[in-house]
Amino acid sequence: MNQHDRFAGAAEQARRGGPERHRERLAERRAEYEQDVDLLRLASDLVIDAVVPPERLRDELITRLAYSSNRDRHFSDRRHGVPPV
């Protein structure tokens, strides 16, 4: 059985379950995700900076890219200088 057959089989099983079963599975997946992903922990580990609402995402990206384009990326001329982070 190849990968396409497996996915087709899973899709067929989901269709047989009906819309209620689909909603149940979706709720289960969301619960798993909420238990697995801790946004406060990710923020404290500096993995994420912010949670941006979709309507503000474009403006946020423009602002961040503008800041990063002006950043000095020149490394030290010293032999064992510490590169900027």
C-alpha positions in Angstrom: 0.0 0.0 0.0 1.5 3.3 -1.0 1.1 6.7 0.8 -1.6 7.9 -1.5 -3.7 4.8 -0.8 -3.3 5.3 2.9 -4.5 8.9 2.8 -7.3 8.0 0.5 -8.3 5.3 3.0 -8.2 7.7 5.9 -10.3 10.3 4.0 -12.9 7.6 3.1 -13.1 6.6 6.8 -13.6 10.2 7.8 -16.4 10.5 5.2 -18.1 7.4 6.6 -18.1 8.9 10.1 -20.3 11.8 9.1 -20.1 15.4 10.1 -20.5 14.7 13.8 -17.5 12.3 13.8 -15.5 14.9 11.9 -16.3 17.6 14.5 -15.3 15.1 17.3 -12.0 14.4 15.7 -11.4 18.1 15.2 -12.1 18.8 18.8 -9.7 15.9 19.8 -7.0 17.4 17.7 -7.5 20.9 19.1 -7.3 19.5 22.7 -4.1 17.6 21.8 -2.6 20.8 20.4 -3.6 22.9 23.4 -2.0 20.5 25.8 1.2 20.2 23.7 1.8 23.8 22.8 2.4 26.2 25.7 2.7 29.7 24.2 4.1 31.2 27.5 6.8 28.6 27.6 7.7 29.2 23.9 7.9 32.9 24.6 10.1 32.5 27.6 12.4 30.3 25.5 12.5 33.1 22.8 10.9 30.8 20.2 8.1 33.2 19.5 8.0 37.0 19.9 4.3 37.7 19.7 0.9 36.3 18.7 -0.3 38.6 16.0 -4.0 38.7 15.0 -4.5 38.0 11.2 -5.8 41.5 10.5 -2.5 43.0 11.9 -0.1 40.5 10.4 0.8 42.4 7.2 1.6 45.6 9.2 3.6 43.7 11.7 5.7 42.0 9.0 6.3 45.3 7.2 7.5 46.9 10.5 9.8 44.0 11.4 11.3 43.8 8.0 11.9 47.6 8.0 13.7 47.2 11.4 15.8 44.3 10.2 16.9 46.0 7.0 18.6 48.8 9.0 20.4 46.4 11.3 24.2 46.4 11.3 25.5 43.0 10.5 29.2 43.8 10.4 31.3 41.4 12.3 34.2 42.4 14.5 37.6 43.0 13.0 39.1 41.3 16.1 40.5 37.9 15.6 38.1 36.2 18.0 35.3 38.7 18.1 31.8 37.6 19.2 29.4 37.9 16.3 26.3 40.1 16.9 23.2 38.2 17.7 
